[in-house]
């Protein structure tokens, strides 16, 4: 089945998307077929949810297939070790973010992986750890005190890798969900702003963290 999916995705790919991938210098070891996110979402709806197929897609080494896996996986069937494997295969923030957002936030081990990944020296583990923390900030009953040590780490944001810096900035903004932590987040934002994130040759721009927290 995976061969048929790869063939379908090749047919959906465009030269324009391939050229954009090259222009942006994605610095990825993954192969790209030239499909875009909108196409993949439509295609995913034609497939049944299938955890084993999703894992096969992750192991393909093809960016488009890995992104597709983010939409057809079954969160309840993902094991902690499989989550480690998947994030370990990510070298582009687009697929790690989609995997966390669409799958891991529904898993039973969100807190466990946030605590395990945040101390990591590997970019996409650390980024994903903070992304899970952001989910917990907004959606868990954990006490505010639980989050303070993690938010305090953001005082050292300038020493972190580019894509970790971006997610740390979003962690400060996520703290707005909790009034007690919003004050701490604003204090840190005023200390470290502006947080510099290099988006390369794109129009992307990090929101002003201080302004967001002050509203």
N, C-alpha and C positions, 0 to 999 in steps of 0.2 A: 504493500500500500504506500509506503514511503516514497518509492520510486515514482508512483503516479502523482503524488503530491508535488514532488520536486518538478516533474514535467509540467504540471499545471501552473506552478509558481513561475517557472521560466517563461511560460506563455503570457503571464500577467506582467512580467517585468518590462520596463521601458528603458530605452537608451538615455532618456533625459534623467531618470533616477540614477542610473549607473554613472553618468557624467557628474551628477551632483555629489555622489558618494566620493568620487575621485577628487573633485574640486575642494570638498570640505576636509580632505585628508583625514579620514576616519581612523587611521592608524590601528586597524583591526586585523587580526590574523584570520578572521572569518571570511568566507566566500559570500558575495552578495549577488542575488539574482535580479534585483531591480524592481521589486514590488514595494508598494507603499503601505502605510498603516491602514488606510481606509480600505484598500483592496483586501488586505489580510483579514480584517474584521468581517467583511462580507463573506469571504471564502470560509472562514472559521464556522460561520453559521450553517454551512452545508455539511459540516462534519459533526459526528457525535462526540460528546465528552469522552475522552479516552486517555487515562493516565499513562498506560504503557506506550501508546503511540506518541504521546507528548514527550516521554523520555527518549524515545528513538529520534524524534525531531531535534531534541537538545543535543544529542550525540552526533548529529549529522555534520556539524561544523559549518552549517549554512545559516547565515544571519536571518534570512526570511523564514526558514523553517523553525528556528529557535523562537522568533517573535510569534509565529503562529502557535507554538506550543503554549505560550502564555494565555491563550484564549480557549484552548481545548482541554487543558489539564483539569484534574479533579483535586481540589485543595485537600479534601479529607483523606485522600489516599497518598499524599506526599509524605514521605518520611523525613526526619531531620537530616539523615545522611544524604538523601537525594537533594534536599535543599542546598546542602553544602556543595554537592557535585555541580548543580546547576549554576550557582553563583560563581563557582570556580571556573566555569566555562565562559563567563561573561567578560568581555573586554570593551564593551560599548555600553554606556549608561542607559541607552534606550531599551535594551532588552532586560537588564537587571531591574530597572524601575517598573517595567510592565509586569514582570514576573512577581515582584513584591506586591504591587498594587492589585493585580488580578487574582493572585493565588495565595501568597504567603500570609497576607493579612487575615485570611479565612482559616488558616491552619491552627492547630491546637498548641503550637510551640512558638508563638510570636514573641513572647517575653524571653523565652529561653534563647532564641537566636539573636534577639537584640543585644542581650547581655554578652553573648559569645562573640558576636561579630564586631561590635563597636571597638573593642581593644585591638582588633586585627591591624596589622601593618599593610594588608592587601587592600587596594583601593576599593574594589567593588564589594568586598565583604563589609568594610567599614561604612561605605555609603549605604548599603542595604540595611546595615544595623541601625543607622540613624533614621532611615526611612521607616523601619518598623517602630522605632521609638516615637516617631511623629504620629503614627497610627495609635499607639498606646496613649499618647498625650490627649488625643481627641476622643478616643473610644473606650478607654478602660476605666475601671474604678480604683486603679492604683493611687495611693496617696501622693500628694504633691512632693513630699519629701523624697520619694523614690527617684524623681526625675532631676532633682537639684544637682547631684554629682555629674550627671551627663551634660546638663546645660552649662555647668561651670567649665567643662572641658573646652567649650567653644571660645573661651578667652584666648586660647592658643590657636585659633583658626588659621592664622597666617602661616603656621608651620605645616599645615596639612596639604595634601595633594589637591589639585584643582577641583576634581569632581566631589571630593569629600567636603571641601569648603562650601560648595554649592548646597549640599544637603544639610550641612550644619546651619547655614543661613535659613533654610526652610524650617529647621528645628526651632530656631528662635521665633520664627513667625508662628509655628504651631503652638508655642507656649501661650499664645494669646487666648487659647481655649480655656485657660485656667488663670483667673485674675491674680492669684498669689504669684504664679510663675511669670506672668506677663511683666511684672515690675522688675524681676531679676533679668529677664530676657532683654528688656529695654536698657537696663544698666549695662549689660554686656555689649549690646548693639552699639551703644554710644561710645563704648571703649574701643571696639574693633572696626567700626565702620570707617570707610566703605569696605565691604568684603569684596575682594577682587576675584572674579571668575572669568577665565578666558573661554569664550564661546567660538573662537576661531572666526572664519569668514562667514558669519551668519548675522542676522539681525536680532538674535536673542540677547536679552539683558536681564540681569538679576533685579527683582523689585527692590526698592529702597526699604531695608529692614526696619530702620528707625521709624520712618513714616508709617509703615504698616502697623507697627506696635503702638504708635501714638494715637491712632484713630480710635 
